[in-house]
Amino acid sequence: MNRLLERIAPVGFGVAVLAAWQCAVWATGTPKYVVPGPWDIVTAYAASSGELNAALLSTLTVTFAALAAAAFLGVVLAVAMAASVLLRAAIQPWAVALQVTPLVAIAPLIILWVNQAFAALVICATIISFFPILANTAAGLAQTPAALLDLFKLNGASRWQTLLLLRLPSAVPNFLTGLRISGTLALVGAVVAEFVAGSGGFASGLAYRILEAGYRLEIPKMFAAMVLLALAGVAIYAALGGLEYLVLRRRER
């Protein structure tokens, strides 16, 4: 019963907030171009569903391409750092520096240098999303049980055999945790890059539709696009969490 209530509680809370929001808009007579009510947002989505869904698909394409690139880059760099102390010392500071650099500051340069819109958006989203995979995978590689390392050493395993057969499988839970975090960051990176590209005239994705609706004072449509982005982020996080659960459950058998 408690578990059922825990599952229902978020839905009930959301419905209560939406109802209060709608009632507040009606009671105060707030114009929808200032603060639209939930009904105005639903109506705006229904009127522009084809356009918004196509824009969402474009954003998700960039997001998943960036997530795949971030997973590859993060794992390769983590393995390189685990294989060599010198490589770790060389890679880690630059990875941290890249992570803390504001994307909005470098996105215009990337878009200008790459000169191919989709590739530029993917690169921008990859930059912001690869670090959690790198950090978590590197931590997993470093946390391999010492007893198992000694066992492999006693059996004459080479460094690469130990890495591929022991350390990488041991790091899978950490990798999946990083992947789940990076999934939402890839969406954030894609949206930020689309905002920059949209300001420069490249029409693609939900971020551009948000800009366009704001310029035209189509505020309900702007809110509808933001709600789609929020739902997409929740869905990505939940899907990657489900993948993590299935993989780890299978490993335990």
Contacts in CASP RR format, 6 or more apart in sequence:
PFRMAT RR
TARGET T0000
AUTHOR 0000-0000-0000
METHOD contacts of the structure
MODEL  1
MNRLLERIAPVGFGVAVLAAWQCAVWATGTPKYVVPGPWDIVTAYAASSG
ELNAALLSTLTVTFAALAAAAFLGVVLAVAMAASVLLRAAIQPWAVALQV
TPLVAIAPLIILWVNQAFAALVICATIISFFPILANTAAGLAQTPAALLD
LFKLNGASRWQTLLLLRLPSAVPNFLTGLRISGTLALVGAVVAEFVAGSG
GFASGLAYRILEAGYRLEIPKMFAAMVLLALAGVAIYAALGGLEYLVLRR
RER
18 38 0 8 1.000
21 37 0 8 1.000
21 38 0 8 1.000
22 37 0 8 1.000
22 38 0 8 1.000
22 39 0 8 1.000
24 30 0 8 1.000
25 32 0 8 1.000
25 35 0 8 1.000
25 36 0 8 1.000
25 37 0 8 1.000
25 40 0 8 1.000
32 40 0 8 1.000
32 219 0 8 1.000
32 220 0 8 1.000
33 217 0 8 1.000
33 219 0 8 1.000
34 219 0 8 1.000
35 219 0 8 1.000
36 44 0 8 1.000
36 219 0 8 1.000
36 220 0 8 1.000
36 223 0 8 1.000
37 220 0 8 1.000
40 220 0 8 1.000
40 223 0 8 1.000
41 220 0 8 1.000
41 223 0 8 1.000
41 224 0 8 1.000
41 227 0 8 1.000
42 224 0 8 1.000
43 220 0 8 1.000
44 218 0 8 1.000
44 220 0 8 1.000
44 221 0 8 1.000
44 223 0 8 1.000
44 224 0 8 1.000
45 52 0 8 1.000
45 221 0 8 1.000
45 224 0 8 1.000
45 227 0 8 1.000
45 228 0 8 1.000
47 221 0 8 1.000
48 221 0 8 1.000
48 224 0 8 1.000
51 209 0 8 1.000
52 206 0 8 1.000
52 209 0 8 1.000
52 221 0 8 1.000
52 224 0 8 1.000
52 225 0 8 1.000
52 228 0 8 1.000
55 204 0 8 1.000
55 205 0 8 1.000
55 206 0 8 1.000
55 208 0 8 1.000
55 209 0 8 1.000
55 225 0 8 1.000
56 205 0 8 1.000
56 206 0 8 1.000
56 228 0 8 1.000
56 229 0 8 1.000
56 232 0 8 1.000
58 204 0 8 1.000
58 205 0 8 1.000
58 206 0 8 1.000
59 187 0 8 1.000
59 190 0 8 1.000
59 191 0 8 1.000
59 194 0 8 1.000
59 205 0 8 1.000
59 206 0 8 1.000
59 207 0 8 1.000
59 229 0 8 1.000
59 232 0 8 1.000
60 187 0 8 1.000
60 232 0 8 1.000
62 118 0 8 1.000
62 121 0 8 1.000
62 122 0 8 1.000
62 125 0 8 1.000
62 190 0 8 1.000
62 193 0 8 1.000
62 194 0 8 1.000
62 205 0 8 1.000
63 125 0 8 1.000
63 183 0 8 1.000
63 186 0 8 1.000
63 187 0 8 1.000
63 190 0 8 1.000
63 232 0 8 1.000
63 236 0 8 1.000
64 186 0 8 1.000
65 118 0 8 1.000
65 122 0 8 1.000
65 125 0 8 1.000
66 121 0 8 1.000
66 122 0 8 1.000
66 123 0 8 1.000
66 124 0 8 1.000
66 125 0 8 1.000
66 126 0 8 1.000
66 129 0 8 1.000
66 186 0 8 1.000
66 189 0 8 1.000
66 190 0 8 1.000
67 125 0 8 1.000
67 129 0 8 1.000
67 179 0 8 1.000
67 182 0 8 1.000
67 183 0 8 1.000
67 186 0 8 1.000
69 122 0 8 1.000
69 126 0 8 1.000
69 130 0 8 1.000
70 125 0 8 1.000
70 126 0 8 1.000
70 129 0 8 1.000
70 130 0 8 1.000
70 133 0 8 1.000
70 182 0 8 1.000
70 186 0 8 1.000
71 133 0 8 1.000
71 179 0 8 1.000
71 182 0 8 1.000
73 126 0 8 1.000
73 130 0 8 1.000
73 133 0 8 1.000
73 134 0 8 1.000
74 130 0 8 1.000
74 133 0 8 1.000
74 134 0 8 1.000
74 137 0 8 1.000
75 133 0 8 1.000
75 137 0 8 1.000
75 175 0 8 1.000
77 91 0 8 1.000
77 95 0 8 1.000
77 130 0 8 1.000
77 134 0 8 1.000
77 138 0 8 1.000
78 133 0 8 1.000
78 134 0 8 1.000
78 137 0 8 1.000
78 138 0 8 1.000
78 141 0 8 1.000
78 171 0 8 1.000
79 137 0 8 1.000
79 141 0 8 1.000
79 163 0 8 1.000
79 168 0 8 1.000
80 87 0 8 1.000
80 88 0 8 1.000
80 91 0 8 1.000
81 87 0 8 1.000
81 88 0 8 1.000
81 91 0 8 1.000
81 92 0 8 1.000
81 138 0 8 1.000
81 141 0 8 1.000
82 88 0 8 1.000
82 138 0 8 1.000
82 141 0 8 1.000
82 142 0 8 1.000
82 163 0 8 1.000
82 167 0 8 1.000
83 159 0 8 1.000
83 163 0 8 1.000
95 131 0 8 1.000
95 134 0 8 1.000
96 131 0 8 1.000
98 127 0 8 1.000
98 131 0 8 1.000
99 128 0 8 1.000
99 131 0 8 1.000
103 124 0 8 1.000
103 127 0 8 1.000
103 128 0 8 1.000
103 189 0 8 1.000
103 192 0 8 1.000
103 193 0 8 1.000
104 192 0 8 1.000
104 195 0 8 1.000
104 196 0 8 1.000
106 124 0 8 1.000
106 127 0 8 1.000
107 124 0 8 1.000
107 192 0 8 1.000
107 193 0 8 1.000
107 196 0 8 1.000
107 197 0 8 1.000
108 196 0 8 1.000
110 120 0 8 1.000
110 123 0 8 1.000
110 124 0 8 1.000
110 127 0 8 1.000
110 193 0 8 1.000
111 117 0 8 1.000
111 120 0 8 1.000
111 121 0 8 1.000
111 124 0 8 1.000
111 193 0 8 1.000
111 196 0 8 1.000
111 197 0 8 1.000
111 202 0 8 1.000
113 120 0 8 1.000
114 120 0 8 1.000
114 123 0 8 1.000
117 197 0 8 1.000
117 202 0 8 1.000
117 204 0 8 1.000
120 193 0 8 1.000
120 197 0 8 1.000
121 190 0 8 1.000
121 193 0 8 1.000
121 194 0 8 1.000
121 197 0 8 1.000
121 204 0 8 1.000
124 189 0 8 1.000
124 190 0 8 1.000
124 192 0 8 1.000
124 193 0 8 1.000
124 196 0 8 1.000
125 186 0 8 1.000
125 187 0 8 1.000
125 189 0 8 1.000
125 190 0 8 1.000
125 193 0 8 1.000
126 186 0 8 1.000
127 189 0 8 1.000
128 185 0 8 1.000
128 186 0 8 1.000
128 188 0 8 1.000
128 189 0 8 1.000
128 192 0 8 1.000
129 182 0 8 1.000
129 183 0 8 1.000
129 185 0 8 1.000
129 186 0 8 1.000
129 188 0 8 1.000
129 189 0 8 1.000
130 182 0 8 1.000
131 182 0 8 1.000
132 178 0 8 1.000
132 179 0 8 1.000
132 181 0 8 1.000
132 182 0 8 1.000
132 185 0 8 1.000
133 175 0 8 1.000
133 178 0 8 1.000
133 179 0 8 1.000
133 182 0 8 1.000
135 178 0 8 1.000
136 174 0 8 1.000
136 175 0 8 1.000
136 177 0 8 1.000
136 178 0 8 1.000
136 181 0 8 1.000
137 171 0 8 1.000
137 174 0 8 1.000
137 175 0 8 1.000
137 178 0 8 1.000
139 171 0 8 1.000
139 174 0 8 1.000
140 167 0 8 1.000
140 170 0 8 1.000
140 171 0 8 1.000
140 173 0 8 1.000
140 174 0 8 1.000
140 175 0 8 1.000
141 163 0 8 1.000
141 167 0 8 1.000
141 168 0 8 1.000
141 170 0 8 1.000
141 171 0 8 1.000
143 170 0 8 1.000
143 171 0 8 1.000
143 174 0 8 1.000
144 166 0 8 1.000
144 167 0 8 1.000
144 170 0 8 1.000
144 171 0 8 1.000
145 170 0 8 1.000
148 166 0 8 1.000
148 170 0 8 1.000
149 162 0 8 1.000
149 166 0 8 1.000
152 161 0 8 1.000
152 162 0 8 1.000
152 165 0 8 1.000
152 166 0 8 1.000
153 162 0 8 1.000
157 165 0 8 1.000
157 166 0 8 1.000
172 247 0 8 1.000
172 248 0 8 1.000
172 251 0 8 1.000
173 244 0 8 1.000
173 248 0 8 1.000
176 240 0 8 1.000
176 241 0 8 1.000
176 243 0 8 1.000
176 244 0 8 1.000
176 247 0 8 1.000
176 248 0 8 1.000
177 244 0 8 1.000
179 240 0 8 1.000
179 243 0 8 1.000
179 244 0 8 1.000
180 237 0 8 1.000
180 240 0 8 1.000
180 241 0 8 1.000
180 244 0 8 1.000
183 236 0 8 1.000
183 237 0 8 1.000
183 240 0 8 1.000
184 233 0 8 1.000
184 236 0 8 1.000
184 237 0 8 1.000
187 229 0 8 1.000
187 232 0 8 1.000
187 233 0 8 1.000
187 236 0 8 1.000
190 207 0 8 1.000
191 206 0 8 1.000
191 207 0 8 1.000
191 229 0 8 1.000
192 207 0 8 1.000
193 207 0 8 1.000
194 204 0 8 1.000
194 205 0 8 1.000
194 206 0 8 1.000
194 207 0 8 1.000
194 208 0 8 1.000
195 207 0 8 1.000
195 208 0 8 1.000
195 210 0 8 1.000
195 211 0 8 1.000
197 204 0 8 1.000
197 208 0 8 1.000
198 204 0 8 1.000
198 207 0 8 1.000
198 208 0 8 1.000
198 211 0 8 1.000
199 211 0 8 1.000
202 208 0 8 1.000
203 212 0 8 1.000
206 225 0 8 1.000
206 228 0 8 1.000
206 229 0 8 1.000
209 221 0 8 1.000
209 222 0 8 1.000
209 225 0 8 1.000
210 222 0 8 1.000
210 225 0 8 1.000
210 226 0 8 1.000
212 218 0 8 1.000
213 219 0 8 1.000
213 221 0 8 1.000
213 222 0 8 1.000
213 225 0 8 1.000
214 222 0 8 1.000
END
